[in-house]
Amino acid sequence: MALYVVATPIGNLGEMSPRAVDTLKNVSLIAAEDTRVTMKLLNHFGIRTPLVSCHQHNEEKAGPQIAERMQAENLDAALVTDAGTPGISDPGGELVKACVERGIEVFAVAGPSALAAAISVSGLDMREFTFYGFLPREKKSLREKLLAMRRGCGGAVVHESPYRITELAECIAETLPEARLSVSCDLTKLHEKTLRGSPEEVLAMLKENEKTEKGEYCIVMDLRACIDPPTGETTVSPEGRIAEMMMAGLDLRGARDALAAEGIAKNTAYAAALKVKKWLDGAD
């Protein structure tokens, strides 16, 4: 009895490994993010294993239920998502957790990952990086997150929808103009494309491309030119940081909240914001 976490193609079906095919054929059950998507994959490889649903909206309940069924019926099962490696910005973690808690062995059937693929073609130094998945959608929260990311984070990788990629690039250009980007879409597919350069350069290329709103994106960011000095070594006062962020486009409240997000105590951030407000109002 075991759970196999199986990576599936992110585009090109040739990525499907013989081990992945054999595993999906030989287990008794496959837990899938979207059974319709997985059924197409199984039909292509002649796999007839039964499917059950395990996606982001039901996995808290479905994960333990599947694990309990595996235990009760002594079943081997596989976990797959629509594309790539389960658990990386994809559902599946609850099923893995439920199996671990019940003493069911969990094995990785390694394979495609958009994260690894995008880094490999980026041309950027990503020996150390942080993976953030999908960033906040609301612009104020997004700016605050980007500002927080630059503190001590040499490299970052994020995912984005084709419908929001231009807005994300605009916000990066406004907030972290010194960054270097590698933006990949349709990885391993016929029309795979990677754009590289400064945020402004990448933004211009996205706006010029008529097919920008097609294909999922993985963005690799070199932030070493944007990193703030570590806490305790900064030579910029809290008031100065707020002024810098306001010059970058944030309003006073947004700059205050961003300062707190960088690790400054909230009362210090509020006091600094009050000082800046007095300066702006012309008070002593």
C-alpha positions as a printed NumPy array, in Angstrom:
array([[  0.   ,   0.   ,   0.   ],
       [  1.491,   3.308,  -1.124],
       [  0.713,   6.667,  -2.689],
       [  2.693,   7.654,  -5.793],
       [  2.945,  11.379,  -6.55 ],
       [  3.236,  11.352, -10.345],
       [  4.438,  14.281, -12.459],
       [  2.668,  14.586, -15.822],
       [  3.526,  16.587, -18.978],
       [  3.273,  20.38 , -18.834],
       [  2.737,  20.452, -22.587],
       [  4.65 ,  17.931, -24.679],
       [  3.309,  14.39 , -24.179],
       [  6.802,  13.08 , -24.918],
       [  7.719,  14.136, -21.376],
       [  5.629,  11.307, -19.925],
       [  8.177,   8.858, -18.532],
       [  7.869,   5.076, -18.862],
       [  7.863,   4.866, -15.063],
       [  4.939,   7.332, -14.853],
       [  2.95 ,   5.298, -17.404],
       [  3.677,   2.008, -15.609],
       [  2.756,   3.509, -12.249],
       [ -0.598,   4.827, -13.47 ],
       [ -1.367,   1.459, -15.081],
       [ -0.501,  -0.595, -12.017],
       [ -2.096,   1.352,  -9.16 ],
       [ -5.7  ,   0.635,  -8.179],
       [ -6.823,   4.267,  -8.09 ],
       [ -5.768,   7.673,  -9.462],
       [ -6.629,  10.875,  -7.578],
       [ -6.826,  13.646, -10.194],
       [ -7.166,  17.418, -10.074],
       [ -9.593,  17.359, -13.029],
       [-10.745,  13.914, -14.054],
       [-11.671,  15.155, -17.557],
       [ -8.143,  16.429, -18.213],
       [ -6.518,  13.3  , -16.778],
       [ -8.842,  11.014, -18.747],
       [ -7.46 ,  12.465, -22.001],
       [ -3.927,  11.663, -20.818],
       [ -4.894,   8.14 , -19.755],
       [ -6.651,   7.459, -23.07 ],
       [ -3.54 ,   8.563, -24.977],
       [ -1.41 ,   5.981, -23.128],
       [ -4.057,   3.25 , -22.982],
       [ -4.462,   3.426, -19.197],
       [ -7.762,   2.173, -17.731],
       [ -7.241,   2.83 , -14.007],
       [-10.307,   4.293, -12.179],
       [-10.252,   7.985, -11.313],
       [-11.429,   9.98 ,  -8.292],
       [-11.494,  13.746,  -7.931],
       [ -9.074,  15.598,  -5.638],
       [ -8.897,  19.322,  -6.402],
       [ -8.384,  22.577,  -4.508],
       [-12.072,  22.926,  -3.629],
       [-12.586,  19.451,  -2.172],
       [ -9.147,  18.159,  -1.128],
       [ -9.537,  18.937,   2.597],
       [-12.365,  16.402,   2.651],
       [-11.328,  14.187,  -0.265],
       [ -7.705,  13.735,   0.879],
       [ -8.539,  11.949,   4.153],
       [-11.369,  10.002,   2.471],
       [ -9.059,   8.638,  -0.22 ],
       [ -6.371,   7.779,   2.354],
       [ -8.959,   5.962,   4.482],
       [-10.136,   4.001,   1.445],
       [ -6.554,   3.068,   0.591],
       [ -6.091,   1.758,   4.113],
       [ -9.422,  -0.067,   4.302],
       [ -8.985,  -1.78 ,   0.91 ],
       [ -5.172,  -2.06 ,   0.967],
       [ -4.856,  -0.044,  -2.261],
       [ -1.957,   1.54 ,  -4.079],
       [ -2.954,   4.95 ,  -5.487],
       [ -1.452,   7.693,  -7.613],
       [ -1.862,  11.454,  -7.336],
       [ -1.764,  13.633, -10.463],
       [ -2.668,  17.199, -11.382],
       [ -3.588,  18.69 , -14.751],
       [  0.076,  19.29 , -15.595],
       [  3.447,  19.138, -13.883],
       [  4.333,  18.02 , -10.377],
       [  1.522,  17.854,  -7.779],
       [  1.897,  20.108,  -4.754],
       [  3.73 ,  22.932,  -6.554],
       [  1.033,  25.622,  -6.926],
       [ -1.321,  22.694,  -7.46 ],
       [ -3.58 ,  20.637,  -5.162],
       [ -2.578,  17.33 ,  -3.621],
       [ -0.94 ,  18.34 ,  -0.368],
       [ -3.92 ,  17.269,   1.736],
       [ -3.864,  13.737,   0.318],
       [ -0.117,  13.421,   0.897],
       [ -0.571,  14.718,   4.456],
       [ -3.426,  12.292,   5.129],
       [ -1.326,   9.359,   3.91 ],
       [  1.68 ,  10.38 ,   5.991],
       [ -0.514,  10.692,   9.104],
       [ -1.845,   7.164,   8.541],
       [  1.572,   5.621,   7.983],
       [  1.015,   5.057,   4.254],
       [  4.261,   5.311,   2.3  ],
       [  4.488,   8.146,  -0.228],
       [  6.823,   7.966,  -3.238],
       [  7.7  ,  10.572,  -5.864],
       [  7.55 ,   9.68 ,  -9.555],
       [  9.599,  12.668, -10.702],
       [  9.112,  14.49 , -13.965],
       [  8.03 ,  17.782, -15.547],
       [  7.821,  21.004, -13.54 ],
       [  7.246,  24.476, -14.999],
       [  9.293,  25.913, -12.133],
       [ 12.416,  23.898, -13.015],
       [ 11.927,  24.331, -16.763],
       [ 11.639,  28.12 , -16.54 ],
       [ 14.742,  28.417, -14.363],
       [ 16.74 ,  26.197, -16.706],
       [ 16.178,  28.487, -19.715],
       [ 16.301,  31.808, -17.855],
       [ 20.009,  32.517, -18.165],
       [ 19.868,  34.   , -14.647],
       [ 21.825,  32.965, -11.558],
       [ 19.234,  30.96 ,  -9.609],
       [ 21.482,  28.918,  -7.352],
       [ 19.42 ,  30.395,  -4.516],
       [ 15.807,  31.453,  -4.98 ],
       [ 12.393,  31.605,  -3.322],
       [  9.251,  30.25 ,  -4.979],
       [  6.155,  32.388,  -4.349],
       [  3.546,  30.676,  -6.529],
       [  0.808,  33.114,  -7.542],
       [  1.123,  36.68 ,  -6.194],
       [ -1.789,  38.799,  -4.888],
       [ -4.168,  40.106,  -7.545],
       [ -5.044,  43.448,  -5.948],
       [ -2.488,  46.08 ,  -6.97 ],
       [ -1.804,  47.492,  -3.513],
       [ -1.201,  44.033,  -2.034],
       [  0.896,  43.084,  -5.052],
       [  3.163,  46.116,  -4.623],
       [  3.575,  45.384,  -0.94 ],
       [  4.481,  41.773,  -1.7  ],
       [  7.059,  42.795,  -4.324],
       [  8.628,  45.275,  -1.903],
       [  8.811,  42.591,   0.782],
       [ 10.346,  40.1  ,  -1.688],
       [ 13.344,  42.293,  -2.367],
       [ 14.571,  42.131,   1.251],
       [ 17.256,  39.467,   1.194],
       [ 15.758,  37.524,  -1.717],
       [ 18.347,  37.155,  -4.484],
       [ 16.088,  35.197,  -6.8  ],
       [ 12.351,  34.649,  -7.033],
       [ 10.033,  32.539,  -9.178],
       [  6.296,  33.143,  -9.579],
       [  3.424,  31.838, -11.687],
       [  0.892,  34.035, -13.459],
       [ -2.202,  33.759, -15.624],
       [ -2.002,  34.959, -19.248],
       [ -4.81 ,  37.404, -18.451],
       [ -2.81 ,  39.144, -15.696],
       [  0.764,  38.871, -16.952],
       [  0.854,  42.415, -18.397],
       [ -0.453,  43.943, -15.16 ],
       [  2.149,  41.991, -13.177],
       [  4.953,  43.166, -15.476],
       [  3.744,  46.77 , -15.117],
       [  3.793,  46.509, -11.329],
       [  7.282,  44.951, -11.326],
       [  8.525,  47.73 , -13.617],
       [  7.117,  50.357, -11.236],
       [  8.229,  48.7  ,  -8.003],
       [ 11.443,  46.803,  -8.855],
       [ 12.833,  48.499, -11.983],
       [ 16.376,  47.198, -11.326],
       [ 15.283,  43.545, -11.54 ],
       [ 16.206,  41.204, -14.402],
       [ 13.401,  38.984, -15.695],
       [ 12.946,  35.815, -17.692],
       [  9.283,  35.267, -18.557],
       [  8.332,  31.898, -20.085],
       [  5.03 ,  30.654, -21.493],
       [  3.885,  27.509, -23.321],
       [  6.904,  25.646, -21.948],
       [  7.634,  22.444, -23.937],
       [  4.809,  23.261, -26.389],
       [  5.055,  24.147, -30.072],
       [  4.937,  27.899, -29.449],
       [  7.181,  27.988, -26.345],
       [  8.484,  31.502, -25.779],
       [ 10.805,  33.142, -23.241],
       [ 11.228,  36.916, -22.918],
       [ 14.327,  38.213, -21.122],
       [ 15.483,  41.642, -19.991],
       [ 14.622,  44.469, -17.617],
       [ 11.003,  44.818, -16.443],
       [ 10.476,  47.683, -18.891],
       [ 11.919,  45.671, -21.787],
       [  9.827,  42.597, -20.981],
       [  6.715,  44.733, -20.549],
       [  7.234,  46.257, -23.992],
       [  7.634,  42.793, -25.551],
       [  4.459,  41.549, -23.864],
       [  2.488,  44.529, -25.151],
       [  3.796,  43.99 , -28.683],
       [  2.852,  40.299, -28.739],
       [ -0.673,  39.658, -30.072],
       [ -0.697,  36.231, -28.402],
       [  0.326,  37.38 , -24.913],
       [ -3.002,  36.209, -23.442],
       [ -2.337,  32.569, -24.364],
       [ -0.489,  30.023, -22.244],
       [  0.398,  29.989, -18.552],
       [  3.448,  31.995, -17.458],
       [  6.37 ,  31.286, -15.17 ],
       [  8.436,  34.335, -14.228],
       [ 12.041,  34.06 , -13.015],
       [ 13.306,  37.214, -11.275],
       [ 16.905,  38.169, -10.425],
       [ 16.445,  40.667,  -7.575],
       [ 20.038,  41.033,  -6.417],
       [ 20.248,  44.615,  -7.713],
       [ 17.073,  45.444,  -5.737],
       [ 17.953,  43.945,  -2.344],
       [ 17.669,  46.219,   0.675],
       [ 20.425,  46.031,   3.307],
       [ 19.638,  43.47 ,   6.045],
       [ 17.705,  44.709,   9.071],
       [ 20.054,  46.536,  11.456],
       [ 22.442,  47.573,   8.666],
       [ 20.21 ,  49.971,   6.771],
       [ 21.311,  53.589,   6.587],
       [ 17.849,  54.774,   5.537],
       [ 15.471,  55.888,   8.289],
       [ 11.871,  54.611,   8.369],
       [ 10.764,  58.066,   7.229],
       [ 13.259,  57.891,   4.38 ],
       [ 11.981,  54.469,   3.31 ],
       [  8.412,  55.761,   3.254],
       [  9.532,  58.72 ,   1.15 ],
       [ 11.346,  56.361,  -1.248],
       [  8.282,  54.189,  -1.664],
       [  6.029,  57.193,  -2.221],
       [  8.421,  58.374,  -4.932],
       [  8.049,  54.894,  -6.469],
       [  4.277,  55.4  ,  -6.668],
       [  2.753,  54.289,  -3.364],
       [  0.47 ,  56.586,  -1.383],
       [  1.289,  57.344,   2.269],
       [ -0.858,  54.567,   3.684],
       [  0.446,  52.026,   1.17 ],
       [  4.05 ,  53.019,   1.948],
       [  3.375,  52.699,   5.68 ],
       [  1.914,  49.202,   5.252],
       [  4.751,  48.184,   2.927],
       [  7.288,  49.346,   5.514],
       [  5.611,  47.142,   8.119],
       [  5.641,  44.244,   5.617],
       [  9.425,  44.656,   5.341],
       [  9.772,  43.754,   9.01 ],
       [  9.64 ,  47.185,  10.68 ],
       [  7.511,  47.247,  13.849],
       [  3.996,  48.509,  13.143],
       [  4.194,  51.299,  15.746],
       [  7.477,  52.492,  14.2  ],
       [  5.912,  52.443,  10.733],
       [  2.891,  54.408,  11.941],
       [  5.085,  56.977,  13.713],
       [  7.216,  57.38 ,  10.599],
       [  4.094,  57.857,   8.459],
       [  2.85 ,  60.584,  10.823],
       [  6.191,  62.403,  10.532],
       [  6.074,  62.219,   6.747],
       [  2.486,  63.513,   6.779],
       [  3.581,  66.483,   8.882],
       [  6.398,  67.178,   6.416],
       [  3.936,  67.056,   3.548],
       [  1.533,  69.33 ,   5.403],
       [  4.331,  71.774,   6.124],
       [  4.195,  71.31 ,   9.916],
       [  7.23 ,  71.517,  12.183]])
